Amino acid sequence: MQARVLIIEDEVEISNLISAYLNKEGIDSVSVVSGEEGYDLFCKEEFDLVILDLNLPGMDGFETLQQIRSASKLTPVIIVSARNEDADMLLGFGMGADDFVCKPFSPRVLTARVRNHIQRQKKASERDTDCFAFGDYVIDPESFCLKKDGVRIKMRPKELELLIYLARHRGQIVSAEELYAAIWGNEDGDISTIPVHIRRIRDRLEVNSSFPEFIKTVYGKGYYLQ
């Protein structure tokens, strides 16, 4: 299968072993020996999965996982570690790890887990092709819902319709008149309802609605979704 894996492991023999088995499956891999180097590379290049050790020099595996999850909540992360206490596993899963493999491990089993996680993620991505993602949010027009980290957010129908319309025209400035005509089906209605609805949407989405990160206003012209 075509895929690319980032291995963050300070024991070169182990990373070489993992790479060899991944290569047999046609999976490319890149190995680094520190969390700092791994996170830097993760932010610069595209990877389908991360294999992460916990006992790393400098920034440890948990901190590295936290940094990776701040950059992407979707890329699967498999922790491979000699630390096999329940507390370490629970902390890893709580911080966003998708799997936990204890050392010593079977390279074939690890490779199978890597393959399964990548395939599962690709299938999920294919299902979400008609969805719109921004920040931690995903809009699913087919299911008519907005989710944050997989949790559905309550919204009024018109608010969600407005958000979907802005998402479908992402980056384009849409006037209040156009929004009103598209959502309410009337070009001559009271467009003063648009800023009211935009404010309500911002109150639900933004950390600080006075300084919105997602829905931007271009004064005199309209709104756009960042």
Stockholm file with secondary structure:
# STOCKHOLM 1.0

chainA/1-226         MQARVLIIEDEVEISNLISAYLNKEGIDSVSVVSGEEGYDLFCKEEFDLVILDLNLPGMDGFETLQQIRSASKLTPVIIVSARNEDADMLLGFGMGADDFVCKPFSPRVLTARVRNHIQRQKKASERDTDCFAFGDYVIDPESFCLKKDGVRIKMRPKELELLIYLARHRGQIVSAEELYAAIWGNEDGDISTIPVHIRRIRDRLEVNSSFPEFIKTVYGKGYYLQ
#=GR chainA/1-226 SS CCEEEEEECSCHHHHHHHHHHHHHTTEEEEEESSHHHHHHHHHHSCCSEEEECSSCSSSCHHHHHHHHHHHCSSSCEEEEESCCCHHHHHHHHHTTCSEEEESSCCHHHHHHHHHHHHHHHHHHHHHTTTCEEETTEEEETTTTEEEETTEEECCCHHHHHHHHHHHHTTTSCBCHHHHHHHHHSCTTSCTTHHHHHHHHHHHHHCSSTTSCSSEEEETTTEEEEC
#=GC SS_cons         CCEEEEEECSCHHHHHHHHHHHHHTTEEEEEESSHHHHHHHHHHSCCSEEEECSSCSSSCHHHHHHHHHHHCSSSCEEEEESCCCHHHHHHHHHTTCSEEEESSCCHHHHHHHHHHHHHHHHHHHHHTTTCEEETTEEEETTTTEEEETTEEECCCHHHHHHHHHHHHTTTSCBCHHHHHHHHHSCTTSCTTHHHHHHHHHHHHHCSSTTSCSSEEEETTTEEEEC
//
